[in-house]
């Protein structure tokens, strides 16, 4: 009797094949290590070997799926970190451009003020006389043209 299922064995040589419990039942049951001893028949030895092979294959599949999930998580985090690094470098470039714009706007304001100062008649007259050594013409340098005939 196992749980609420009874098994009847009429052939003493052939072992009774028991139904496999569900995955929930298997995970809930603890596997009791059986004492190592000689199996009573070749059929029992083959059954035990097949069961051991199945358990090893299941553990290998579990390990493979765990490694696959870890690999996927590593790839996702690597992608996330690389995108964050690109974003930070773009932010640094953006800050440098903003600083350059502020500097150029200051220079534009300075040049506009300089242009306004140089636009006055007094500045032009002073520059012409001092820098270019220009002078007003004397009376003998002036020529008068009479257009009426």
C-alpha positions in Angstrom: 0.0 0.0 0.0 1.4 3.4 -1.0 -0.8 6.4 0.0 -4.3 5.5 -0.9 -3.3 3.1 -3.7 -2.9 -0.6 -3.1 -0.6 -2.7 -5.4 -1.0 -6.5 -5.8 1.9 -8.5 -6.9 1.1 -12.0 -8.2 4.5 -12.7 -9.7 7.3 -12.7 -7.1 10.1 -12.4 -9.8 8.6 -9.4 -11.6 8.4 -6.2 -9.5 5.3 -4.1 -9.4 5.5 -1.0 -11.4 4.3 1.9 -9.3 2.7 5.0 -10.6 5.0 8.1 -10.5 3.7 10.7 -8.1 3.0 14.2 -9.5 5.7 16.8 -9.5 4.2 18.5 -6.5 4.1 15.2 -4.6 7.7 14.4 -5.7 9.0 17.7 -4.5 7.1 17.4 -1.2 8.5 13.9 -0.6 12.1 13.6 0.6 14.2 11.0 -1.1 15.4 8.6 1.5 18.8 7.1 0.7 18.5 3.4 0.5 21.2 1.2 1.9 23.6 -0.1 -0.7 23.2 -3.8 -1.2 23.0 -6.4 -3.9 19.8 -6.3 -5.9 17.8 -9.5 -5.8 17.5 -9.8 -9.5 18.7 -8.3 -12.8 15.4 -6.5 -13.3 15.7 -4.6 -10.0 19.2 -3.6 -10.9 18.1 -2.4 -14.3 15.3 -0.4 -12.8 17.6 1.2 -10.2 20.1 2.1 -12.9 17.4 3.6 -15.1 16.0 5.6 -12.1 19.5 6.9 -11.2 20.0 7.9 -14.9 16.7 9.8 -14.9 17.6 11.6 -11.7 21.0 12.6 -13.0 19.5 13.8 -16.3 16.9 15.8 -14.4 19.6 17.4 -12.2 21.6 18.2 -15.4 18.6 19.8 -17.0 18.0 21.8 -13.8 21.7 23.0 -13.8 21.5 23.8 -17.5 18.3 25.9 -17.1 19.8 27.7 -14.1 23.0 28.5 -16.1 20.9 29.7 -19.0 18.9 32.0 -16.8 22.1 33.4 -15.2 23.5 34.0 -18.7 20.4 35.8 -19.8 20.4 37.9 -16.7 24.1 38.8 -17.3 23.4 39.8 -20.9 20.4 42.0 -19.8 22.5 43.7 -17.1 25.4 44.2 -19.5 23.1 45.8 -22.0 21.6 48.0 -19.4 25.0 49.2 -18.1 26.3 49.9 -21.6 23.2 51.9 -22.5 23.6 53.9 -19.2 27.2 54.6 -20.1 26.2 55.9 -23.5 23.5 58.1 -21.9 26.1 59.5 -19.5 28.5 60.4 -22.3 25.7 62.1 -24.2 24.9 64.1 -21.0 28.6 65.2 -20.7 28.6 66.3 -24.3 25.3 68.2 -23.8 26.8 70.0 -20.8 29.9 71.0 -22.8 27.7 72.4 -25.6 25.6 74.4 -23.1 28.8 75.9 -21.6 30.0 76.8 -25.2 26.6 78.4 -26.0 26.8 80.5 -22.8 30.3 81.7 -23.6 29.4 82.6 -27.2 26.3 84.5 -26.0 28.5 86.6 -23.7 30.9 87.3 -26.5 27.9 88.3 -28.7 26.7 90.8 -26.1 30.2 92.2 -25.8 30.5 92.7 -29.6 27.0 94.3 -29.8 28.0 96.8 -27.1 31.3 97.6 -28.9 29.4 98.1 -32.2 27.0 100.5 -30.5 29.9 102.5 -29.1 31.7 102.7 -32.5 28.5 103.8 -34.2 28.7 107.4 -32.8 30.0 110.3 -34.9 32.5 111.3 -32.2 34.1 107.9 -32.2 34.4 107.8 -36.0 35.8 111.4 -36.1 38.3 110.5 -33.3 39.4 107.3 -35.0 39.9 109.0 -38.4 42.0 111.8 -36.9 44.2 109.6 -34.6 44.5 106.2 -36.2 44.2 107.1 -39.9 45.8 110.6 -39.6 43.0 112.2 -41.5 42.2 115.9 -41.2 39.6 118.3 -42.4 40.5 120.0 -45.7 41.7 123.6 -45.7 40.0 126.4 -47.7 42.5 126.1 -50.6 41.9 122.3 -50.9 38.1 122.8 -51.3 36.8 122.9 -54.9 33.5 124.4 -55.7 31.6 123.3 -58.8 29.0 125.6 -60.3 26.4 123.5 -62.1 24.4 126.3 -63.6 25.8 127.0 -67.0 
